[in-house]
């Protein structure tokens, strides 16, 4: 009788501890960490540089300096600025 109670108490303790381990990520989620070590450079594209020659020169210049083109958003009706029509976003 005593060993039966002891066995049940041990099993109950194991189940409770496993439940604590299983539900801990839901109760205390890990903190999100931003990627470190990345640098960003933003180059505005104006009406003058939309010809392609200056844009190509900017791409070659930053590529030679080991910058990666991360994004290149362009827009037609610019709310950002009347002069700026897009951006070149580089990552290193």
PDB file of N, CA, C and O in Angstrom:
ATOM      1  N   UNK A   1       0.812  -1.182   0.000  1.00  0.00           N
ATOM      2  CA  UNK A   1       0.000   0.000   0.000  1.00  0.00           C
ATOM      3  C   UNK A   1       0.867   1.262   0.000  1.00  0.00           C
ATOM      4  O   UNK A   1       0.568   2.228  -0.702  1.00  0.00           O
ATOM      5  N   UNK A   2       1.934   1.243   0.789  1.00  0.00           N
ATOM      6  CA  UNK A   2       2.801   2.405   0.879  1.00  0.00           C
ATOM      7  C   UNK A   2       3.564   2.594  -0.440  1.00  0.00           C
ATOM      8  O   UNK A   2       3.748   3.722  -0.897  1.00  0.00           O
ATOM      9  N   UNK A   3       4.002   1.497  -1.042  1.00  0.00           N
ATOM     10  CA  UNK A   3       4.732   1.611  -2.311  1.00  0.00           C
ATOM     11  C   UNK A   3       3.807   2.083  -3.427  1.00  0.00           C
ATOM     12  O   UNK A   3       4.245   2.773  -4.347  1.00  0.00           O
ATOM     13  N   UNK A   4       2.524   1.711  -3.349  1.00  0.00           N
ATOM     14  CA  UNK A   4       1.565   2.161  -4.353  1.00  0.00           C
ATOM     15  C   UNK A   4       1.389   3.685  -4.272  1.00  0.00           C
ATOM     16  O   UNK A   4       1.342   4.353  -5.305  1.00  0.00           O
ATOM     17  N   UNK A   5       1.292   4.233  -3.074  1.00  0.00           N
ATOM     18  CA  UNK A   5       1.178   5.682  -2.900  1.00  0.00           C
ATOM     19  C   UNK A   5       2.456   6.387  -3.350  1.00  0.00           C
ATOM     20  O   UNK A   5       2.413   7.439  -3.989  1.00  0.00           O
ATOM     21  N   UNK A   6       3.575   5.793  -3.008  1.00  0.00           N
ATOM     22  CA  UNK A   6       4.858   6.376  -3.394  1.00  0.00           C
ATOM     23  C   UNK A   6       5.001   6.405  -4.918  1.00  0.00           C
ATOM     24  O   UNK A   6       5.447   7.403  -5.483  1.00  0.00           O
ATOM     25  N   UNK A   7       4.627   5.325  -5.568  1.00  0.00           N
ATOM     26  CA  UNK A   7       4.708   5.251  -7.023  1.00  0.00           C
ATOM     27  C   UNK A   7       3.798   6.288  -7.659  1.00  0.00           C
ATOM     28  O   UNK A   7       4.195   6.986  -8.592  1.00  0.00           O
ATOM     29  N   UNK A   8       2.581   6.386  -7.154  1.00  0.00           N
ATOM     30  CA  UNK A   8       1.642   7.378  -7.696  1.00  0.00           C
ATOM     31  C   UNK A   8       2.151   8.800  -7.465  1.00  0.00           C
ATOM     32  O   UNK A   8       2.006   9.652  -8.341  1.00  0.00           O
ATOM     33  N   UNK A   9       2.736   9.068  -6.318  1.00  0.00           N
ATOM     34  CA  UNK A   9       3.268  10.399  -6.029  1.00  0.00           C
ATOM     35  C   UNK A   9       4.432  10.728  -6.958  1.00  0.00           C
ATOM     36  O   UNK A   9       4.537  11.855  -7.442  1.00  0.00           O
ATOM     37  N   UNK A  10       5.301   9.760  -7.208  1.00  0.00           N
ATOM     38  CA  UNK A  10       6.422   9.974  -8.127  1.00  0.00           C
ATOM     39  C   UNK A  10       5.920  10.218  -9.545  1.00  0.00           C
ATOM     40  O   UNK A  10       6.404  11.125 -10.223  1.00  0.00           O
ATOM     41  N   UNK A  11       4.970   9.430  -9.997  1.00  0.00           N
ATOM     42  CA  UNK A  11       4.418   9.614 -11.338  1.00  0.00           C
ATOM     43  C   UNK A  11       3.711  10.962 -11.469  1.00  0.00           C
ATOM     44  O   UNK A  11       3.842  11.637 -12.491  1.00  0.00           O
ATOM     45  N   UNK A  12       2.966  11.353 -10.441  1.00  0.00           N
ATOM     46  CA  UNK A  12       2.296  12.644 -10.465  1.00  0.00           C
ATOM     47  C   UNK A  12       3.303  13.786 -10.504  1.00  0.00           C
ATOM     48  O   UNK A  12       3.098  14.771 -11.213  1.00  0.00           O
ATOM     49  N   UNK A  13       4.377  13.660  -9.754  1.00  0.00           N
ATOM     50  CA  UNK A  13       5.433  14.674  -9.761  1.00  0.00           C
ATOM     51  C   UNK A  13       6.079  14.775 -11.142  1.00  0.00           C
ATOM     52  O   UNK A  13       6.326  15.874 -11.639  1.00  0.00           O
ATOM     53  N   UNK A  14       6.347  13.639 -11.751  1.00  0.00           N
ATOM     54  CA  UNK A  14       6.938  13.626 -13.093  1.00  0.00           C
ATOM     55  C   UNK A  14       6.001  14.290 -14.104  1.00  0.00           C
ATOM     56  O   UNK A  14       6.441  15.089 -14.930  1.00  0.00           O
ATOM     57  N   UNK A  15       4.715  13.958 -14.037  1.00  0.00           N
ATOM     58  CA  UNK A  15       3.739  14.535 -14.954  1.00  0.00           C
ATOM     59  C   UNK A  15       3.646  16.043 -14.767  1.00  0.00           C
ATOM     60  O   UNK A  15       3.596  16.777 -15.753  1.00  0.00           O
ATOM     61  N   UNK A  16       3.621  16.516 -13.541  1.00  0.00           N
ATOM     62  CA  UNK A  16       3.545  17.951 -13.283  1.00  0.00           C
ATOM     63  C   UNK A  16       4.797  18.686 -13.773  1.00  0.00           C
ATOM     64  O   UNK A  16       4.698  19.768 -14.351  1.00  0.00           O
ATOM     65  N   UNK A  17       5.955  18.105 -13.543  1.00  0.00           N
ATOM     66  CA  UNK A  17       7.186  18.740 -14.007  1.00  0.00           C
ATOM     67  C   UNK A  17       7.262  18.777 -15.538  1.00  0.00           C
ATOM     68  O   UNK A  17       7.712  19.766 -16.117  1.00  0.00           O
ATOM     69  N   UNK A  18       6.824  17.703 -16.185  1.00  0.00           N
ATOM     70  CA  UNK A  18       6.791  17.699 -17.646  1.00  0.00           C
ATOM     71  C   UNK A  18       5.785  18.716 -18.184  1.00  0.00           C
ATOM     72  O   UNK A  18       6.020  19.341 -19.218  1.00  0.00           O
ATOM     73  N   UNK A  19       4.666  18.881 -17.480  1.00  0.00           N
ATOM     74  CA  UNK A  19       3.672  19.877 -17.895  1.00  0.00           C
ATOM     75  C   UNK A  19       4.249  21.288 -17.763  1.00  0.00           C
ATOM     76  O   UNK A  19       3.996  22.135 -18.620  1.00  0.00           O
ATOM     77  N   UNK A  20       5.013  21.552 -16.713  1.00  0.00           N
ATOM     78  CA  UNK A  20       5.652  22.855 -16.543  1.00  0.00           C
ATOM     79  C   UNK A  20       6.642  23.110 -17.680  1.00  0.00           C
ATOM     80  O   UNK A  20       6.695  24.209 -18.231  1.00  0.00           O
ATOM     81  N   UNK A  21       7.423  22.087 -18.025  1.00  0.00           N
ATOM     82  CA  UNK A  21       8.383  22.235 -19.115  1.00  0.00           C
ATOM     83  C   UNK A  21       7.663  22.460 -20.442  1.00  0.00           C
ATOM     84  O   UNK A  21       8.107  23.263 -21.264  1.00  0.00           O
ATOM     85  N   UNK A  22       6.547  21.749 -20.652  1.00  0.00           N
ATOM     86  CA  UNK A  22       5.821  21.851 -21.918  1.00  0.00           C
ATOM     87  C   UNK A  22       5.131  23.206 -22.083  1.00  0.00           C
ATOM     88  O   UNK A  22       5.082  23.732 -23.194  1.00  0.00           O
ATOM     89  N   UNK A  23       4.601  23.776 -21.013  1.00  0.00           N
ATOM     90  CA  UNK A  23       3.839  25.018 -21.119  1.00  0.00           C
ATOM     91  C   UNK A  23       4.672  26.272 -20.868  1.00  0.00           C
ATOM     92  O   UNK A  23       4.156  27.382 -20.996  1.00  0.00           O
ATOM     93  N   UNK A  24       5.931  26.122 -20.517  1.00  0.00           N
ATOM     94  CA  UNK A  24       6.772  27.287 -20.261  1.00  0.00           C
ATOM     95  C   UNK A  24       6.936  28.192 -21.491  1.00  0.00           C
ATOM     96  O   UNK A  24       6.918  29.412 -21.327  1.00  0.00           O
ATOM     97  N   UNK A  25       7.096  27.661 -22.718  1.00  0.00           N
ATOM     98  CA  UNK A  25       7.206  28.573 -23.868  1.00  0.00           C
ATOM     99  C   UNK A  25       5.954  29.426 -24.086  1.00  0.00           C
ATOM    100  O   UNK A  25       6.049  30.537 -24.607  1.00  0.00           O
ATOM    101  N   UNK A  26       4.793  28.923 -23.697  1.00  0.00           N
ATOM    102  CA  UNK A  26       3.572  29.701 -23.860  1.00  0.00           C
ATOM    103  C   UNK A  26       3.435  30.765 -22.780  1.00  0.00           C
ATOM    104  O   UNK A  26       2.882  31.837 -23.026  1.00  0.00           O
ATOM    105  N   UNK A  27       3.931  30.475 -21.599  1.00  0.00           N
ATOM    106  CA  UNK A  27       3.816  31.424 -20.491  1.00  0.00           C
ATOM    107  C   UNK A  27       4.934  32.461 -20.507  1.00  0.00           C
ATOM    108  O   UNK A  27       4.705  33.617 -20.150  1.00  0.00           O
ATOM    109  N   UNK A  28       6.129  32.070 -20.911  1.00  0.00           N
ATOM    110  CA  UNK A  28       7.273  32.971 -20.975  1.00  0.00           C
ATOM    111  C   UNK A  28       7.956  32.814 -22.332  1.00  0.00           C
ATOM    112  O   UNK A  28       8.946  32.090 -22.436  1.00  0.00           O
ATOM    113  N   UNK A  29       7.448  33.478 -23.375  1.00  0.00           N
ATOM    114  CA  UNK A  29       8.102  33.337 -24.688  1.00  0.00           C
ATOM    115  C   UNK A  29       9.475  34.001 -24.688  1.00  0.00           C
ATOM    116  O   UNK A  29       9.727  34.948 -23.944  1.00  0.00           O
ATOM    117  N   UNK A  30      10.348  33.484 -25.535  1.00  0.00           N
ATOM    118  CA  UNK A  30      11.690  34.060 -25.667  1.00  0.00           C
ATOM    119  C   UNK A  30      11.596  35.449 -26.285  1.00  0.00           C
ATOM    120  O   UNK A  30      10.665  35.758 -27.028  1.00  0.00           O
ATOM    121  N   UNK A  31      12.567  36.261 -25.964  1.00  0.00           N
ATOM    122  CA  UNK A  31      12.623  37.604 -26.531  1.00  0.00           C
ATOM    123  C   UNK A  31      13.123  37.524 -27.967  1.00  0.00           C
ATOM    124  O   UNK A  31      14.001  36.720 -28.282  1.00  0.00           O
ATOM    125  N   UNK A  32      12.572  38.346 -28.822  1.00  0.00           N
ATOM    126  CA  UNK A  32      13.031  38.423 -30.214  1.00  0.00           C
ATOM    127  C   UNK A  32      14.266  39.311 -30.281  1.00  0.00           C
ATOM    128  O   UNK A  32      14.316  40.376 -29.665  1.00  0.00           O
ATOM    129  N   UNK A  33      15.233  38.870 -31.017  1.00  0.00           N
ATOM    130  CA  UNK A  33      16.465  39.631 -31.171  1.00  0.00           C
ATOM    131  C   UNK A  33      16.617  40.015 -32.633  1.00  0.00           C
ATOM    132  O   UNK A  33      16.423  39.192 -33.527  1.00  0.00           O
ATOM    133  N   UNK A  34      16.958  41.251 -32.862  1.00  0.00           N
ATOM    134  CA  UNK A  34      17.180  41.723 -34.234  1.00  0.00           C
ATOM    135  C   UNK A  34      18.522  41.203 -34.736  1.00  0.00           C
ATOM    136  O   UNK A  34      19.444  40.937 -33.965  1.00  0.00           O
ATOM    137  N   UNK A  35      18.593  41.071 -36.021  1.00  0.00           N
ATOM    138  CA  UNK A  35      19.852  40.659 -36.628  1.00  0.00           C
ATOM    139  C   UNK A  35      20.904  41.739 -36.403  1.00  0.00           C
ATOM    140  O   UNK A  35      20.646  42.928 -36.588  1.00  0.00           O
ATOM    141  N   UNK A  36      22.057  41.313 -36.013  1.00  0.00           N
ATOM    142  CA  UNK A  36      23.104  42.280 -35.731  1.00  0.00           C
ATOM    143  C   UNK A  36      24.204  42.168 -36.764  1.00  0.00           C
ATOM    144  O   UNK A  36      24.405  41.115 -37.370  1.00  0.00           O
ATOM    145  N   UNK A  37      24.896  43.240 -36.952  1.00  0.00           N
ATOM    146  CA  UNK A  37      26.021  43.234 -37.860  1.00  0.00           C
ATOM    147  C   UNK A  37      25.684  43.696 -39.264  1.00  0.00           C
ATOM    148  O   UNK A  37      26.577  43.750 -40.110  1.00  0.00           O
ATOM    149  N   UNK A  38      24.440  44.031 -39.549  1.00  0.00           N
ATOM    150  CA  UNK A  38      24.064  44.506 -40.882  1.00  0.00           C
ATOM    151  C   UNK A  38      24.028  46.021 -40.897  1.00  0.00           C
ATOM    152  O   UNK A  38      23.509  46.657 -39.979  1.00  0.00           O
ATOM    153  N   UNK A  39      24.587  46.586 -41.952  1.00  0.00           N
ATOM    154  CA  UNK A  39      24.530  48.026 -42.175  1.00  0.00           C
ATOM    155  C   UNK A  39      23.674  48.263 -43.404  1.00  0.00           C
ATOM    156  O   UNK A  39      23.687  47.461 -44.337  1.00  0.00           O
ATOM    157  N   UNK A  40      22.937  49.348 -43.411  1.00  0.00           N
ATOM    158  CA  UNK A  40      22.085  49.685 -44.539  1.00  0.00           C
ATOM    159  C   UNK A  40      22.442  51.068 -45.057  1.00  0.00           C
ATOM    160  O   UNK A  40      22.784  51.964 -44.286  1.00  0.00           O
ATOM    161  N   UNK A  41      22.360  51.226 -46.350  1.00  0.00           N
ATOM    162  CA  UNK A  41      22.600  52.519 -46.988  1.00  0.00           C
ATOM    163  C   UNK A  41      21.468  52.745 -47.978  1.00  0.00           C
ATOM    164  O   UNK A  41      21.142  51.859 -48.768  1.00  0.00           O
ATOM    165  N   UNK A  42      20.866  53.937 -47.933  1.00  0.00           N
ATOM    166  CA  UNK A  42      19.746  54.278 -48.799  1.00  0.00           C
ATOM    167  C   UNK A  42      20.200  55.346 -49.791  1.00  0.00           C
ATOM    168  O   UNK A  42      20.712  56.397 -49.404  1.00  0.00           O
ATOM    169  N   UNK A  43      20.003  55.060 -51.065  1.00  0.00           N
ATOM    170  CA  UNK A  43      20.363  55.990 -52.133  1.00  0.00           C
ATOM    171  C   UNK A  43      19.080  56.402 -52.838  1.00  0.00           C
ATOM    172  O   UNK A  43      18.420  55.555 -53.440  1.00  0.00           O
ATOM    173  N   UNK A  44      18.702  57.685 -52.782  1.00  0.00           N
ATOM    174  CA  UNK A  44      17.472  58.120 -53.465  1.00  0.00           C
ATOM    175  C   UNK A  44      17.673  58.166 -54.976  1.00  0.00           C
ATOM    176  O   UNK A  44      18.737  58.542 -55.467  1.00  0.00           O
ATOM    177  N   UNK A  45      16.644  57.780 -55.688  1.00  0.00           N
ATOM    178  CA  UNK A  45      16.650  57.840 -57.146  1.00  0.00           C
ATOM    179  C   UNK A  45      15.774  59.028 -57.550  1.00  0.00           C
ATOM    180  O   UNK A  45      14.587  59.064 -57.228  1.00  0.00           O
ATOM    181  N   UNK A  46      16.351  59.982 -58.244  1.00  0.00           N
ATOM    182  CA  UNK A  46      15.615  61.182 -58.656  1.00  0.00           C
ATOM    183  C   UNK A  46      15.251  61.066 -60.127  1.00  0.00           C
ATOM    184  O   UNK A  46      15.597  60.087 -60.789  1.00  0.00           O
ATOM    185  N   UNK A  47      14.548  62.075 -60.634  1.00  0.00           N
ATOM    186  CA  UNK A  47      14.168  62.087 -62.043  1.00  0.00           C
ATOM    187  C   UNK A  47      15.411  62.104 -62.943  1.00  0.00           C
ATOM    188  O   UNK A  47      15.401  61.529 -64.031  1.00  0.00           O
ATOM    189  N   UNK A  48      16.464  62.758 -62.488  1.00  0.00           N
ATOM    190  CA  UNK A  48      17.684  62.839 -63.298  1.00  0.00           C
ATOM    191  C   UNK A  48      18.388  61.487 -63.394  1.00  0.00           C
ATOM    192  O   UNK A  48      18.988  61.177 -64.423  1.00  0.00           O
ATOM    193  N   UNK A  49      18.322  60.688 -62.345  1.00  0.00           N
ATOM    194  CA  UNK A  49      19.022  59.404 -62.355  1.00  0.00           C
ATOM    195  C   UNK A  49      18.177  58.267 -62.900  1.00  0.00           C
ATOM    196  O   UNK A  49      18.655  57.137 -62.985  1.00  0.00           O
ATOM    197  N   UNK A  50      16.937  58.536 -63.270  1.00  0.00           N
ATOM    198  CA  UNK A  50      16.102  57.478 -63.837  1.00  0.00           C
ATOM    199  C   UNK A  50      16.525  57.109 -65.252  1.00  0.00           C
ATOM    200  O   UNK A  50      16.018  56.137 -65.812  1.00  0.00           O
ATOM    201  N   UNK A  51      17.436  57.860 -65.831  1.00  0.00           N
ATOM    202  CA  UNK A  51      17.900  57.558 -67.182  1.00  0.00           C
ATOM    203  C   UNK A  51      18.582  56.202 -67.243  1.00  0.00           C
ATOM    204  O   UNK A  51      18.576  55.554 -68.290  1.00  0.00           O
ATOM    205  N   UNK A  52      19.162  55.770 -66.151  1.00  0.00           N
ATOM    206  CA  UNK A  52      19.787  54.457 -66.109  1.00  0.00           C
ATOM    207  C   UNK A  52      21.283  54.510 -65.973  1.00  0.00           C
ATOM    208  O   UNK A  52      21.875  53.632 -65.346  1.00  0.00           O
ATOM    209  N   UNK A  53      21.913  55.517 -66.544  1.00  0.00           N
ATOM    210  CA  UNK A  53      23.365  55.596 -66.508  1.00  0.00           C
ATOM    211  C   UNK A  53      23.843  55.835 -65.079  1.00  0.00           C
ATOM    212  O   UNK A  53      24.731  55.132 -64.598  1.00  0.00           O
ATOM    213  N   UNK A  54      23.262  56.821 -64.399  1.00  0.00           N
ATOM    214  CA  UNK A  54      23.676  57.117 -63.026  1.00  0.00           C
ATOM    215  C   UNK A  54      23.244  56.011 -62.070  1.00  0.00           C
ATOM    216  O   UNK A  54      23.949  55.710 -61.107  1.00  0.00           O
ATOM    217  N   UNK A  55      22.103  55.416 -62.330  1.00  0.00           N
ATOM    218  CA  UNK A  55      21.656  54.303 -61.488  1.00  0.00           C
ATOM    219  C   UNK A  55      22.610  53.130 -61.632  1.00  0.00           C
ATOM    220  O   UNK A  55      22.956  52.486 -60.642  1.00  0.00           O
ATOM    221  N   UNK A  56      23.034  52.849 -62.846  1.00  0.00           N
ATOM    222  CA  UNK A  56      23.981  51.760 -63.079  1.00  0.00           C
ATOM    223  C   UNK A  56      25.322  52.053 -62.426  1.00  0.00           C
ATOM    224  O   UNK A  56      25.961  51.153 -61.880  1.00  0.00           O
ATOM    225  N   UNK A  57      25.748  53.305 -62.480  1.00  0.00           N
ATOM    226  CA  UNK A  57      27.005  53.685 -61.835  1.00  0.00           C
ATOM    227  C   UNK A  57      26.914  53.512 -60.324  1.00  0.00           C
ATOM    228  O   UNK A  57      27.871  53.065 -59.691  1.00  0.00           O
ATOM    229  N   UNK A  58      25.756  53.866 -59.738  1.00  0.00           N
ATOM    230  CA  UNK A  58      25.575  53.687 -58.291  1.00  0.00           C
ATOM    231  C   UNK A  58      25.603  52.202 -57.938  1.00  0.00           C
ATOM    232  O   UNK A  58      26.215  51.810 -56.944  1.00  0.00           O
ATOM    233  N   UNK A  59      24.945  51.380 -58.745  1.00  0.00           N
ATOM    234  CA  UNK A  59      24.952  49.936 -58.490  1.00  0.00           C
ATOM    235  C   UNK A  59      26.371  49.371 -58.565  1.00  0.00           C
ATOM    236  O   UNK A  59      26.762  48.571 -57.715  1.00  0.00           O
ATOM    237  N   UNK A  60      27.133  49.772 -59.559  1.00  0.00           N
ATOM    238  CA  UNK A  60      28.506  49.285 -59.699  1.00  0.00           C
ATOM    239  C   UNK A  60      29.389  49.772 -58.554  1.00  0.00           C
ATOM    240  O   UNK A  60      30.241  49.034 -58.057  1.00  0.00           O
ATOM    241  N   UNK A  61      29.178  51.025 -58.138  1.00  0.00           N
ATOM    242  CA  UNK A  61      29.992  51.602 -57.062  1.00  0.00           C
ATOM    243  C   UNK A  61      29.790  50.834 -55.756  1.00  0.00           C
ATOM    244  O   UNK A  61      30.761  50.473 -55.090  1.00  0.00           O
ATOM    245  N   UNK A  62      28.541  50.585 -55.393  1.00  0.00           N
ATOM    246  CA  UNK A  62      28.283  49.902 -54.132  1.00  0.00           C
ATOM    247  C   UNK A  62      28.568  48.403 -54.226  1.00  0.00           C
ATOM    248  O   UNK A  62      28.927  47.782 -53.225  1.00  0.00           O
ATOM    249  N   UNK A  63      28.415  47.826 -55.390  1.00  0.00           N
ATOM    250  CA  UNK A  63      28.758  46.410 -55.560  1.00  0.00           C
ATOM    251  C   UNK A  63      30.260  46.199 -55.426  1.00  0.00           C
ATOM    252  O   UNK A  63      30.701  45.184 -54.888  1.00  0.00           O
ATOM    253  N   UNK A  64      31.047  47.156 -55.915  1.00  0.00           N
ATOM    254  CA  UNK A  64      32.502  47.051 -55.781  1.00  0.00           C
ATOM    255  C   UNK A  64      32.937  47.153 -54.326  1.00  0.00           C
ATOM    256  O   UNK A  64      33.972  46.611 -53.940  1.00  0.00           O
ATOM    257  N   UNK A  65      32.139  47.851 -53.521  1.00  0.00           N
ATOM    258  CA  UNK A  65      32.447  48.004 -52.093  1.00  0.00           C
ATOM    259  C   UNK A  65      31.743  46.931 -51.266  1.00  0.00           C
ATOM    260  O   UNK A  65      31.598  47.097 -50.055  1.00  0.00           O
ATOM    261  N   UNK A  66      31.309  45.849 -51.879  1.00  0.00           N
ATOM    262  CA  UNK A  66      30.678  44.673 -51.267  1.00  0.00           C
ATOM    263  C   UNK A  66      29.352  45.020 -50.593  1.00  0.00           C
ATOM    264  O   UNK A  66      29.043  44.480 -49.531  1.00  0.00           O
ATOM    265  N   UNK A  67      28.574  45.902 -51.190  1.00  0.00           N
ATOM    266  CA  UNK A  67      27.216  46.175 -50.719  1.00  0.00           C
ATOM    267  C   UNK A  67      26.263  45.340 -51.559  1.00  0.00           C
ATOM    268  O   UNK A  67      26.437  45.226 -52.772  1.00  0.00           O
ATOM    269  N   UNK A  68      25.266  44.763 -50.925  1.00  0.00           N
ATOM    270  CA  UNK A  68      24.264  43.940 -51.607  1.00  0.00           C
ATOM    271  C   UNK A  68      22.984  44.763 -51.766  1.00  0.00           C
ATOM    272  O   UNK A  68      22.554  45.432 -50.825  1.00  0.00           O
ATOM    273  N   UNK A  69      22.383  44.716 -52.938  1.00  0.00           N
ATOM    274  CA  UNK A  69      21.121  45.422 -53.162  1.00  0.00           C
ATOM    275  C   UNK A  69      20.019  44.652 -52.450  1.00  0.00           C
ATOM    276  O   UNK A  69      19.682  43.535 -52.841  1.00  0.00           O
ATOM    277  N   UNK A  70      19.455  45.255 -51.398  1.00  0.00           N
ATOM    278  CA  UNK A  70      18.429  44.580 -50.599  1.00  0.00           C
ATOM    279  C   UNK A  70      17.031  44.853 -51.129  1.00  0.00           C
ATOM    280  O   UNK A  70      16.187  43.956 -51.124  1.00  0.00           O
ATOM    281  N   UNK A  71      16.766  46.072 -51.587  1.00  0.00           N
ATOM    282  CA  UNK A  71      15.440  46.424 -52.102  1.00  0.00           C
ATOM    283  C   UNK A  71      15.575  47.645 -52.998  1.00  0.00           C
ATOM    284  O   UNK A  71      16.510  48.434 -52.866  1.00  0.00           O
ATOM    285  N   UNK A  72      14.616  47.783 -53.915  1.00  0.00           N
ATOM    286  CA  UNK A  72      14.615  48.937 -54.821  1.00  0.00           C
ATOM    287  C   UNK A  72      13.176  49.360 -55.101  1.00  0.00           C
ATOM    288  O   UNK A  72      12.674  49.156 -56.207  1.00  0.00           O
ATOM    289  N   UNK A  73      12.507  49.949 -54.103  1.00  0.00           N
ATOM    290  CA  UNK A  73      11.125  50.385 -54.335  1.00  0.00           C
ATOM    291  C   UNK A  73      11.066  51.648 -55.187  1.00  0.00           C
ATOM    292  O   UNK A  73      11.833  52.587 -54.976  1.00  0.00           O
ATOM    293  N   UNK A  74      10.156  51.660 -56.140  1.00  0.00           N
ATOM    294  CA  UNK A  74       9.927  52.823 -57.000  1.00  0.00           C
ATOM    295  C   UNK A  74       8.450  53.171 -56.959  1.00  0.00           C
ATOM    296  O   UNK A  74       7.615  52.295 -56.735  1.00  0.00           O
ATOM    297  N   UNK A  75       8.121  54.421 -57.169  1.00  0.00           N
ATOM    298  CA  UNK A  75       6.733  54.850 -57.203  1.00  0.00           C
ATOM    299  C   UNK A  75       6.563  55.935 -58.256  1.00  0.00           C
ATOM    300  O   UNK A  75       7.499  56.676 -58.557  1.00  0.00           O
ATOM    301  N   UNK A  76       5.351  56.021 -58.815  1.00  0.00           N
ATOM    302  CA  UNK A  76       5.090  56.977 -59.892  1.00  0.00           C
ATOM    303  C   UNK A  76       4.613  58.307 -59.317  1.00  0.00           C
ATOM    304  O   UNK A  76       5.216  59.345 -59.590  1.00  0.00           O
ATOM    305  N   UNK A  77       3.557  58.292 -58.538  1.00  0.00           N
ATOM    306  CA  UNK A  77       3.061  59.516 -57.900  1.00  0.00           C
ATOM    307  C   UNK A  77       3.681  59.599 -56.518  1.00  0.00           C
ATOM    308  O   UNK A  77       3.217  58.953 -55.578  1.00  0.00           O
ATOM    309  N   UNK A  78       4.715  60.386 -56.404  1.00  0.00           N
ATOM    310  CA  UNK A  78       5.514  60.406 -55.191  1.00  0.00           C
ATOM    311  C   UNK A  78       4.897  61.287 -54.114  1.00  0.00           C
ATOM    312  O   UNK A  78       4.713  62.488 -54.314  1.00  0.00           O
ATOM    313  N   UNK A  79       4.586  60.698 -52.990  1.00  0.00           N
ATOM    314  CA  UNK A  79       4.187  61.457 -51.806  1.00  0.00           C
ATOM    315  C   UNK A  79       5.442  61.775 -50.992  1.00  0.00           C
ATOM    316  O   UNK A  79       5.493  62.755 -50.249  1.00  0.00           O
ATOM    317  N   UNK A  80       6.458  60.914 -51.156  1.00  0.00           N
ATOM    318  CA  UNK A  80       7.719  61.067 -50.418  1.00  0.00           C
ATOM    319  C   UNK A  80       8.385  62.393 -50.759  1.00  0.00           C
ATOM    320  O   UNK A  80       8.804  63.129 -49.866  1.00  0.00           O
ATOM    321  N   UNK A  81       8.482  62.693 -52.026  1.00  0.00           N
ATOM    322  CA  UNK A  81       9.083  63.948 -52.471  1.00  0.00           C
ATOM    323  C   UNK A  81       8.802  64.098 -53.954  1.00  0.00           C
ATOM    324  O   UNK A  81       8.639  63.111 -54.671  1.00  0.00           O
ATOM    325  N   UNK A  82       8.749  65.329 -54.402  1.00  0.00           N
ATOM    326  CA  UNK A  82       8.545  65.561 -55.835  1.00  0.00           C
ATOM    327  C   UNK A  82       9.783  65.147 -56.630  1.00  0.00           C
ATOM    328  O   UNK A  82       9.673  64.717 -57.778  1.00  0.00           O
ATOM    329  N   UNK A  83      10.956  65.278 -56.017  1.00  0.00           N
ATOM    330  CA  UNK A  83      12.186  64.941 -56.722  1.00  0.00           C
ATOM    331  C   UNK A  83      12.500  63.446 -56.670  1.00  0.00           C
ATOM    332  O   UNK A  83      12.983  62.883 -57.653  1.00  0.00           O
ATOM    333  N   UNK A  84      12.234  62.802 -55.542  1.00  0.00           N
ATOM    334  CA  UNK A  84      12.604  61.397 -55.350  1.00  0.00           C
ATOM    335  C   UNK A  84      11.539  60.487 -55.950  1.00  0.00           C
ATOM    336  O   UNK A  84      10.357  60.626 -55.638  1.00  0.00           O
ATOM    337  N   UNK A  85      11.948  59.566 -56.800  1.00  0.00           N
ATOM    338  CA  UNK A  85      11.028  58.628 -57.435  1.00  0.00           C
ATOM    339  C   UNK A  85      11.272  57.191 -57.009  1.00  0.00           C
ATOM    340  O   UNK A  85      10.544  56.290 -57.427  1.00  0.00           O
ATOM    341  N   UNK A  86      12.265  56.967 -56.198  1.00  0.00           N
ATOM    342  CA  UNK A  86      12.545  55.609 -55.742  1.00  0.00           C
ATOM    343  C   UNK A  86      13.766  55.587 -54.850  1.00  0.00           C
ATOM    344  O   UNK A  86      14.409  56.611 -54.618  1.00  0.00           O
ATOM    345  N   UNK A  87      14.073  54.404 -54.356  1.00  0.00           N
ATOM    346  CA  UNK A  87      15.210  54.234 -53.458  1.00  0.00           C
ATOM    347  C   UNK A  87      15.979  52.984 -53.858  1.00  0.00           C
ATOM    348  O   UNK A  87      15.403  52.014 -54.349  1.00  0.00           O
ATOM    349  N   UNK A  88      17.255  53.022 -53.646  1.00  0.00           N
ATOM    350  CA  UNK A  88      18.081  51.826 -53.702  1.00  0.00           C
ATOM    351  C   UNK A  88      18.555  51.562 -52.281  1.00  0.00           C
ATOM    352  O   UNK A  88      19.242  52.399 -51.696  1.00  0.00           O
ATOM    353  N   UNK A  89      18.208  50.438 -51.730  1.00  0.00           N
ATOM    354  CA  UNK A  89      18.561  50.107 -50.355  1.00  0.00           C
ATOM    355  C   UNK A  89      19.602  48.998 -50.399  1.00  0.00           C
ATOM    356  O   UNK A  89      19.335  47.892 -50.871  1.00  0.00           O
ATOM    357  N   UNK A  90      20.785  49.310 -49.903  1.00  0.00           N
ATOM    358  CA  UNK A  90      21.897  48.368 -49.906  1.00  0.00           C
ATOM    359  C   UNK A  90      22.128  47.840 -48.487  1.00  0.00           C
ATOM    360  O   UNK A  90      21.884  48.535 -47.501  1.00  0.00           O
ATOM    361  N   UNK A  91      22.609  46.584 -48.410  1.00  0.00           N
ATOM    362  CA  UNK A  91      22.940  45.960 -47.121  1.00  0.00           C
ATOM    363  C   UNK A  91      24.371  45.432 -47.195  1.00  0.00           C
ATOM    364  O   UNK A  91      24.806  44.906 -48.220  1.00  0.00           O
ATOM    365  N   UNK A  92      25.089  45.585 -46.088  1.00  0.00           N
ATOM    366  CA  UNK A  92      26.477  45.098 -46.019  1.00  0.00           C
ATOM    367  C   UNK A  92      26.641  44.197 -44.828  1.00  0.00           C
ATOM    368  O   UNK A  92      27.733  43.682 -44.588  1.00  0.00           O
TER     369      UNK A  92
END
